[in-house]
Structures are given as C-alpha cells and as structure tokens.
Amino acid sequence: MKKIILKTRQTKLVFTVLALSAILFSCKKADDMMPAPSSTIASVTGPTGLTSGPKNTIITITGTNFITDLSKIEVKINGKTCTVLTATATTITAQIPPACGTGNVELFLNGTRYVGPVFNFVYTYTLSSVTNGQVGYLDGPLATAKLEEIVGIAIDGQDNIYNAQYSKPRVRKIGADGNVSTMAGDGTVGYLNGNGTSAKLGQADFIASDAAGNIYVAENSNGTGTNYIRKIDVNKNVTNFSSSTYYFEGIKIMPNGNIYVHAFDRIGKVTPAGVLTWIAISAAGAGDVDGVIGTAQFSLYGGIEVSTDEKKIYVNDFTHGTSSGNKVKVLDVTANTITTIAGKTGLSSGDGDALNAGFKLITCTLLDKDGGLYIADGFNSVIKYLKNGQVSTFLGAAGAGDVDGDITVGKIQYPHGLVWDSKGNMFIGTATSNKLKKLTID
C-alpha cells in the first residue's frame, strides 16, 4: 500500500515539474516573439547642419533604436548606396556617393526600410583634356597620338568616341581603352568604298554612332555631286547607306535605327533601310519665318538633336541673306511647325530670356534627361543651357581659352561637338584647340 501511495506522489511531482517547465518555456517564447522597438529617424544633416551637399559629404542620421552591426545597415539615395561609416543606437553616419542626385534618404536596418527627409545633392563639374592637342596624324596611346582636326564627335555603347576630320577626311576612334586608331579614310577628299584607310571619304562636320559601334558619316562634299551617308561597320568596312543631291550636315541616330539629318534648307528622316524623306523644306528659299511647314523659312548649320519620342527635332538657324541669325529652332513633327525657342537675330552674346539671348555660330545642341538643352556657341567659346525659357552660360564664363579644372575656371575654344557617355559625363570637341574635353559631372 505504501508503495502505491509513494508512486502516486512521484507521478504528481513529475507532472508538476513538467507543468512548471511548460509555463516557463511559454513565457520565454512569448518574450522572444515580442517585436523589437521600432526605429525612428529624427533628422539627417551634413557637416554644416544642412540636408544638402556634393559627393563625399558625410551625413549624420539621428533617431532611436538603431542597430549597430554595420553589415546589416544600408543607406541609399535614389537607389545609390552610401558608404556607412559608424553606427550607435541613436546615430548613423554615411558618405554620399558621386552622381547621387536629389532624393529621400532611405535607411535599411536588417532589411527594414525607413524613409528620411530629402537630401539635396549638389553636382560638381570638372573639365579635363582627353587628348593632348598635338596636330598631325599618328595613332597610338592618347599621350602621344596626334589628331588633325576635332569637329563632330559621336559615341557608342562602350563609350568609344569617334571623331570626324573635315579637311583631311578620316574617322578616328578615341577608345575608352586609351588608344587612338583610324576607322576609315586616307585623309584626302573623295568617294571610294572599301576597308579602313583604303576608303576615301567626303568632308563631314558631323557623324553618328549606334550602340553596336557602326558609324554614320554625313558627307557634304566628296567631289562627285552626290552626297552620301557612309556607313563604317565595326570591321571598318565603308559602304553607302543613303544619298542625296543635297549635302548632309547634322546627323542623329535613334535607338530604333531611324536617322535624322539636315541640309541648309531642309530636314530629313532616313529609315533603317536607308530610305531618305525630306520632312521639312524651307519655303521660297532660305529665310527666318516661323510657322507651319510650307510657309516657314529657315537656314541651317551644325548638328541636329532629336527628342527620345522623335516628336521634336532641334536645329540651328545660321544665316539668311544679309541678316545673320543664330537661333535654336524646333520642328514639332506632330504640329508640323517650326518655331524659334532661343536666340535673336545678329551676332551677339548674353543670357536671360531665351528669345533675347545672344549667340555667335551655334554649332550643336544636346538634350539632357530633364528636357534641358545644352547649346554649343562656337564663336563665343561657351556652352549655354536652355530650360524653362531661360538661357544661362554653363561652361566658359571664365572666358575663351584652354583651361582645365572646376567649371568656374574652365575655359574652352570653339566647342563643335557634344555627346553624353554612359555615366552621364559630357564630352566636348573643341575645334580651335584641337582637343577632346571631358566634363565629369558627379
């Protein structure tokens, strides 16, 4: 009987211990499942207390309940990653990357996203020389290579630059690898298809390149009376792509293969198959009359720029009779009109209201992603910027010359070609100094 009672007591004791263990485990589990206190962002500031600055600015993010494991912390602006430097429970510091842009500061703590205030990014602009300015014909490394002319420039998908030589027709490649080579042309004006330097090219102010590296040369004189768009493929084979009795001047190739060109008094479109159609012709010869195509008059020089949707074509009015005009005009393809958007009659200078801004020989234009237009003003040796009806001097305010450095002191001579690279930097062909310039924007 005693054994039975003892066994019963032991069984109760075991159940009691198990029950207590279960209770303790449940409490521990409940504690483990309690969410960590939520983090908050109180402020984001730079060294001066402002939420703004250029690349490499150190920002301080203050708040509560931050984690301190740097490997589990991310800071981003516009999707671009900042370098996280330090972290405490209430403070995180990070360094702003180049070309960041303006946007909200995003803080990721172990994958959880917190949004802070807007950081206003301040871009820096630094001018440098890519080529050495030596005049002549010599391929090889950039340090020793010689170029006879730098006028129109183009760029491909790998950031190789192509340069058109006008009086000694050749197309030279200024490679992203730091070497200069000849793509086509023997340096004499002519018309002969072939490979590389066995081919002869006509005079060309402007060229274009597609993403694959095929080059399109807009000839305006080759001695035959027929002008061609010549195609140079990646293997340096030169062939005819399109032709006209009117000379070709500006040329722009679009991602879909459409090419836009102009001659003195007409604007054309070339299909990927090489079929040319003149889509706008100046009425009754050259002149300066805005309006519907058929009555509008214009006379053109220089490059041509096209919006990404191909609905607006930007051209440069040059001269008509005794009146000198340096104006930017836009062909609205949908409305079938051409309208002056910047510049006034005569050779002058000055910024301000777009229709009263002064230019001397506009050579080319370049759109940015925000719809602003950069305008190369050759004889004023400046690049101007048009946005929201206002023109301002972007580069060259320090005067004409050949000076590298910050944009406030940088000087150029006779800008003739403008292109963007894949990183958002601007390349500038300067005809007088015979240099390719790079404006690093970051």
Beta strands, then each sheet from edge to edge (+ up, - down):
strand 1: 40-45
strand 2: 52-53
strand 3: 58-64
strand 4: 73-77
strand 5: 80-81
strand 6: 83-87
strand 7: 91-95
strand 8: 103-109
strand 9: 112-121
strand 10: 125-129
strand 11: 140-141
strand 12: 153-155
strand 13: 161-164
strand 14: 171-174
strand 15: 179-184
strand 16: 194-195
strand 17: 206-209
strand 18: 215-218
strand 19: 227-232
strand 20: 237-244
strand 21: 251-253
strand 22: 259-263
strand 23: 266-270
strand 24: 276-281
strand 25: 291-292
strand 26: 305-306
strand 27: 312-320
strand 28: 323-332
strand 29: 337-342
strand 30: 352-353
strand 31: 362-367
strand 32: 373-377
strand 33: 382-387
strand 34: 390-395
strand 35: 405-406
strand 36: 415-420
strand 37: 426-430
strand 38: 435-441
sheet 1: 1+ 3- 7+ 6-
sheet 2: 2+ 9+ 8- 4+ 5-
sheet 3: 35+ 10- 38+ 37- 36+
sheet 4: 11+ 15- 14+ 13- 12+
sheet 5: 16+ 20- 19+ 18- 17+
sheet 6: 21+ 22- 23+ 24-
sheet 7: 25+ 29- 28+ 27- 26+
sheet 8: 30+ 34- 33+ 32- 31+
end
